[in-house]
Amino acid sequence: MLLKYFKCTVLFCGLTLLFVSCQSNNQDDPSRSTSVNKFNSEVSLEWYKLFLEVDRFSPGYRTPAAARLLGYVGLAGYEAVVPGMDGYKSIAPSYFELHVPSIETGKDYYWPSVLNALYFNLFVNFYPNIDLAYVEKMSNLNKRFNSQFSIKIPSEILNRSSQRGIKVAEAFYEWSKTDLVGHYGFKNPQPADYTPPKGPGKWQPTTPDFSPALFPYWGKVRPFALQKNELIGRPFQYWVGEFSEDSKSPFYLQALEVRGMSKPLVYNRQWIGEFWSDDNYEETFETAGRWISIANQVINDHHSDLETSTFLYAKLGMALSDAAILIWNTKFTYNLETPVSFINRVIDPTWLPSSANPLNGLKGVTPPDPSYPSCHAGLGSAAAGILNTFYGTSYGMTDKSHETRTEFNGIPRTFASFDEMATESAISRVYLGVHFRMDIDEGLSLGSRAAEKVNGLNWK
């Protein structure tokens, strides 16, 4: 009897252990369609870190074009994995001619693999003219993740997941092609057929390089959340009244402020100006990329999960893209001259902005587009409006985007909130002498509009 009891006990314990083991294996089995929020952000974070390297050296992809790319890649990532995001929904049906393939019902997907395949295919397609060294870097990152996944994921599920990412990437790239001005804009960012209008206070190419207008037709690019009738800001007269060279006019006083803020050089102001500049191709990533750098730091420091990072990159990219369209359309509607043109003609012919390009030695450089409104201000407030919804309005951080740079002052700066960062980024343009204060004020307003519209989309 005792032996019989012992055998039953052993059998019961064995079955119990087997049940617990199977239950545990089912919970930890990565071949299951686990919710996206159960994974860490390694895949998305590594791809967006690589984006910053490519962005710096990508011909034609300065701020508006780079922001648009981020909008497409970000939304594509969201749409690729939204079936694994509880409580979220696809917004693809809202867009004409965008056809996102469905998942196979009842089949398992490994969401990190989906995103890896999508990022690789979209970045390679959107950057057809980058140096082959960066194509190789993208290929190596793709292979690294595939090798990492293959150790723990059944090949059937891994292949299905990769195909999901590839097909969604193809759908978004084809949709991008239907927006001709935006899709092909990087090929001719400074078109020779654009002639800026002439007249009092109208923008013309500026000293020292007199570079042609950058993306003068960008206002025709398709937005993500803004409607066509929302793609224009207030005229600059809202802030200063009519254009005037009278020394007592509000316009003249704004020019005096720029001159006084930028010269003589004050360490803190110059530090802020250089810290936020991101103006020069091949020196740093551009302005939209700066906010991806900030988002990367927050995602890493906060240990955000894959669902959070994917959703953040989608909303951030779309808001940056819409803000850029809104800013550029407003710029080339009002065509307001830059501070250096006004100050040299009316106040001080020897004055120059304190901005510089250390790569070619040019000093007093102003970006090649109309002054009003400011791109830095618009993209900063758009980004802050998105980041606030994820991490709150009092999220403090130290921005280390340029901490290793020596050719300009990239010493990290600490902030109490994203709004504070956006505001400082905006005012940095006055410190450098490349924008009026009205450019800053309107830019901040327009960026907030873009963020509000993206946040208001029917995500859930």
C-alpha positions, 0 to 999 in steps of 0.5 A, a space after each residue: 500500500 505504501 509503495 502504491 501511494 508513493 507511485 501515485 504521489 510521484 505520478 501526480 507531482 510529475 504531471 503537475 510539473 509537466 503542466 506547470 512547465 508547459 504553461 510556463 513555456 506557453 507564456 514565454 514562447 516567443 513564437 506566439 503572437 505576444 502583444 507588442 508591449 511585451 517586447 523591449 524597444 531594441 529593434 526600433 531604437 537601433 534602426 532610428 539610431 542608424 537613421 541619424 547616421 544616414 540622415 547626416 550624409 543623405 544628399 537632398 534630405 534636409 529638414 522637410 524631406 527628412 521629416 516626411 520620410 520619418 512620417 512614412 516610416 513611422 506610420 508604416 511601423 505602426 500599421 505593421 504591428 497594430 494588430 498586436 497592440 491591444 486597444 489600438 486601431 489602424 488609421 490606414 483606411 483614412 488615407 486615399 490610395 493607401 492599402 495595407 495588407 492584412 495579417 493571416 488570421 489565426 497565424 502567429 507573428 513575431 513583431 520585432 521581426 516584422 519591424 526589422 524587415 519593414 525598417 530595412 526595406 523602407 530606409 533602403 528604398 527611401 535612400 537610393 543615393 546614399 554612400 554604399 557604406 551606409 547601405 551595408 550598415 543597414 544590411 548588417 543591422 537587418 542580418 544581425 536581428 535576423 540571426 538573433 531571432 532565428 535562435 529562438 523563433 521557428 522559421 515558419 513564424 520568422 518568415 511570415 513575420 518578415 514577409 509582413 514587414 516587407 509587404 507593409 513597407 512596399 504598400 507605404 513606398 508605393 503610396 509615397 510615390 503618389 505624392 510626387 512633390 514629396 516623394 521625389 523632392 530630395 532629388 532637386 531640393 533647390 530647383 533652378 526654375 524657382 524665381 523668388 518674387 521681388 519687392 520691399 521686404 521680399 526674400 532673396 538669396 543671402 550672403 555669403 553663398 547666395 544659395 538658391 531657395 530650399 524646397 520652395 514647392 514643399 507646400 504642395 506635399 501631402 500632409 498626414 493630419 492637417 487639411 489643405 485649408 490648414 496649411 497656412 500660418 498668419 501673415 507676419 503683419 499679425 505680429 508687427 504690422 506692415 513691413 517698414 524701414 522706419 526706425 520707430 516701426 515694430 518691424 525695425 525694432 525686431 531687426 534691432 533685437 536680432 542685431 543686439 542679441 547676436 552681437 557682441 557674442 555672449 557665451 551662453 547665447 552662442 552655446 545655445 545657438 550652436 547647440 541647436 543649430 543642426 543646419 549644415 549638411 554633413 556636419 550634423 543631422 538636420 532639425 527633424 533628426 534632432 528630435 529623433 535623437 531626443 526621442 531615442 534618448 528618452 526611449 532608452 532612459 525610460 526603458 520604453 516598450 516596443 509598443 510605446 516606441 513604435 507609436 511614438 515614432 509614428 506620431 512624432 514623424 507625422 507631426 514633424 512632417 506636417 509641421 514642415 509642410 505648414 512652415 514651408 508653405 507659409 514661408 513661400 507664401 509671404 516670402 519675408 526677407 531674412 534679418 541679414 538682408 534687412 539689417 545690412 540694407 537699413 541698419 548696419 552694412 557690416 553686420 553678419 549673423 554669428 552662425 558658421 559652417 565649420 566644414 567650408 569655413 563660411 561665416 554669417 550663414 543664413 538658411 536658404 529660405 524665407 525668414 518667416 516662420 522659423 522651422 526650428 520653432 515649428 518642429 520643436 513645438 510639434 515634437 514637444 506636443 507629441 512627447 508630452 503625451 507619452 512622458 508628461 509635461 514635466 519630463 526632465 532630461 539632459 540632451 546629449 545629442 552632440 556631447 562628443 563634438 568639438 568643432 562647435 559647442 555641443 556640451 549637453 544641456 539640461 531641461 525641465 520639460 520638452 516645452 522648455 527644449 522647444 522654446 530654447 531651440 526656437 530662441 536659439 535662432 534669434 541668438 544666431 541672427 538668422 530669425 526675427 522674434 515673430 518667426 519664432 512666435 508663429 513657428 511655435 504656434 504652427 508646430 503646436 497645431 500640427 501636433 494637436 492634429 496628429 494627437 487627435 487622429 482616431 488611434 484607438 
